[in-house]
């Protein structure tokens, strides 16, 4: 299997899960970055989410030992979840089919975990490459570790392609929400960071590629709609401590206002009515809670 198999007894087994849809032209670059790891994974699982561009035949020809799972076009969450359920590794390394890894990525993550035991999600810093150019990240995108729930409320601050996750974590907090077509990673990181600390490797070991037309973020307007849904869900589930709950409610109200103001500018009456009602209900709930606390 390309010489695959983690033969180092000091490290646990790793499964790499790669969802893909019509990425035949990009997938080899991604797979090669996995096969060039200084610490090879035990298995590579590609979940083909309904490709029609010859992805399957390319994999059979060039990468015959990669595990292929075929499914209908059910979305990236479904694809990742299928790969995670199938995976036999102690650790699951997620990787999108347009991104790549630095050769030492997996090894550095497991070394970091050995030196800082007790973490079940390890992520790395990253480089961004967009439309043929390296792009500098903004200050708001700076990554860190520890108890980062409040950071995760603002924006998606963990890249799926950088994440190495102990499989037991999915068993405890659930997998990706298949009802979310986008922001499914934002939703998962909220659930994880609300429960436990995150380990961060402060090295740019993941390369995120952007700018191509088939990116999911380009298919949906008003991405905050999906973040609002995730925030409502985690608040209503009742598992947040008081500090986290208050922080989540503040961000929820902020995102509702942003979405409504955008809809007003575009004269989108349906969105204005739907989310104004949500905003009114949440402000009422928060005010009632504050009065009770006083």
Secondary structure as UniProt FT lines:
FT   TURN            2..3
FT   TURN            9..10
FT   STRAND          14..20
FT   HELIX           24..35
FT   STRAND          43..49
FT   HELIX           55..62
FT   TURN            64..65
FT   STRAND          67..71
FT   HELIX           76..86
FT   STRAND          91..94
FT   TURN            97..98
FT   STRAND          100..101
FT   TURN            103..104
FT   HELIX           105..115
FT   STRAND          121..130
FT   TURN            131..132
FT   STRAND          133..135
FT   HELIX           139..141
FT   HELIX           149..154
FT   HELIX           160..162
FT   STRAND          164..166
FT   HELIX           167..173
FT   TURN            178..179
FT   HELIX           184..193
FT   TURN            194..195
FT   STRAND          198..210
FT   TURN            213..214
FT   HELIX           216..218
FT   HELIX           224..236
FT   TURN            237..238
FT   HELIX           242..265
FT   TURN            266..267
FT   HELIX           269..293
//
